[in-house]
Amino acid sequence: MKNPIAATLAALAMIAGLASPARADVPGKILKETSDFLMKKFGREVVEEGAEKLTKKLSSAIAKHGDDVIAAVRKVGPKALNLADDAGEHAPRMLRFLTRHGDDGLRVLGKPQGLELFTRFGDDAAEVLIRHKGVAAEVIEQMGEPAIKALGAVGPQAGRRMAMMAGDLAASPQGADVMNVIAKYGDPAMEFLWKHKVVLAGGATLVAFLADPKP
């Protein structure tokens, strides 16, 4: 029985070899080299996608987004092409992010919420989603840009604690100011808030904390 992966890869090689600038707006050599690489590294995904369909998508994406497609596909495989379609006008930036972060970037941007936060807030949001796996998204949803800066300044434990306090932080009139303090002073500021959660209720302690967090 013929190996289905080998058969599909052979078909992909043939299709890539036939490609020309006139047909696909992509130099045949670039398309073939990329296809050959996909064959070796992502054989099973190529089979699932289908050789002809994948080559057409690859050709179209390269023509539309340029070399960013090649680097991203080589890093994470054919899934980058589907994400490029989902990202719309943000596709070039998304492809560069995938190239830098590989499978971690794919894990984050492959989820609708992660891709949506990326398109709203940019690379910094996606990077804290990687850094604080499973906890950052809801904090960003509730607090926006201040949360991204705060999460970027703290480690995993502080990030988990911030997520547990996200509701209180979002409800506090000074929530954004508190997040700015965490962004500036990092883990020590978050440690203080965790030990003194009542400070978020307001009063002199919160005023003092925001005015001069170091002591």
Summary of the structure (lengths in Angstrom):
residues: 215
radius of gyration: 22.9
end to end distance: 74.0
largest distance: 78.0
contacts: 709
relative contact order: 0.06
helix: 83%
strand: 0%
